[in-house]
Amino acid sequence: MSIGELFKEEPDGWVLRGDQVLWREFAVTFADTPLPESTAELQRMLEAAFWDATGNSLAFCTEVLVGRLAKEDETRGGVSCAMWRYRFFPLIIKRFEEAKSASAA
């Protein structure tokens, strides 16, 4: 299983249009990346990917504008850092932990 597969099912309730575009971008970015050994390692990988994609640290932003996402969805390319920090990445981590538990059983 790859990290990209954890992004397969999209969550409901996007805050900004750039969030959905970024979600889909991460699904492609991580398509061939195997699951890491630990939750902490996955968290680091997700935060690094967020930095690479937005140029911002997830820990210190509230909302960012990402120009290339604006071109993609014909909006201003807004990304809600709070949603990634408190909802989207925790959802991915939950899916990761469930996948790890299922493979250990």
C-alpha positions in Angstrom: 0.0 0.0 0.0 1.2 3.5 -0.8 0.6 6.8 1.0 -1.2 8.0 -2.1 -3.9 5.3 -1.5 -4.7 7.0 1.8 -5.8 10.0 -0.2 -8.1 8.0 -2.5 -11.3 8.8 -0.7 -11.8 12.6 -0.5 -13.3 14.1 2.6 -16.5 16.2 2.6 -16.5 19.9 3.3 -13.7 21.7 1.5 -13.1 25.1 3.0 -11.2 26.7 0.1 -11.1 25.5 -3.5 -7.4 25.0 -3.4 -7.7 22.4 -0.7 -9.3 19.9 -3.0 -6.7 20.5 -5.7 -3.9 20.1 -3.2 -5.5 16.9 -1.9 -5.5 15.4 -5.4 -2.0 16.6 -5.9 -0.8 14.8 -2.8 -2.6 11.6 -4.0 -0.4 11.8 -7.1 2.8 12.9 -5.3 2.6 10.0 -2.9 1.2 7.4 -5.4 4.4 5.3 -5.4 5.6 6.1 -1.8 5.3 3.1 0.4 3.8 3.5 3.9 6.4 4.5 6.4 7.1 2.5 9.6 5.7 5.0 12.0 3.0 7.7 12.5 5.7 10.2 13.3 7.5 9.5 10.1 4.3 9.9 8.1 3.6 13.2 9.9 7.0 14.5 8.9 6.5 13.4 5.3 3.1 15.2 5.1 4.4 18.4 6.6 7.3 18.4 4.2 5.0 17.8 1.3 2.8 20.7 2.5 5.9 23.0 2.7 7.0 21.9 -0.8 3.5 22.5 -2.2 2.7 25.8 -0.6 6.0 27.3 0.6 4.6 27.6 4.1 5.0 25.7 7.3 1.7 24.1 8.4 2.5 25.1 12.0 2.5 28.8 11.4 -0.1 29.6 8.7 -3.8 30.0 8.7 -4.5 30.4 5.0 -2.2 30.7 2.1 -2.6 31.5 -1.6 -0.9 29.2 -4.0 -0.7 30.7 -7.5 -0.4 27.4 -9.4 -3.5 26.0 -7.6 -5.4 29.1 -8.8 -4.5 28.2 -12.4 -5.8 24.7 -11.8 -9.2 25.5 -10.4 -9.8 29.1 -11.7 -10.0 30.6 -8.2 -7.4 32.4 -6.2 -5.8 29.1 -5.0 -6.6 29.4 -1.3 -5.5 26.7 1.0 -6.8 26.5 4.6 -3.8 25.5 6.8 -6.1 25.0 9.8 -8.1 22.4 7.9 -5.0 20.5 6.9 -3.6 20.7 10.4 -6.8 19.7 12.3 -8.8 17.7 9.8 -7.2 16.5 6.6 -3.8 15.3 7.8 -5.4 13.7 11.0 -7.7 11.9 8.6 -4.7 10.6 6.6 -3.0 9.5 9.9 -6.1 7.7 11.0 -6.3 5.8 7.7 -2.6 5.0 8.1 -3.0 3.6 11.5 -6.0 1.6 10.4 -4.0 0.2 7.5 -1.1 -0.7 9.7 -3.4 -2.4 12.2 -5.1 -4.4 9.4 -1.8 -5.5 8.0 -0.6 -6.6 11.5 -3.6 -8.7 12.1 
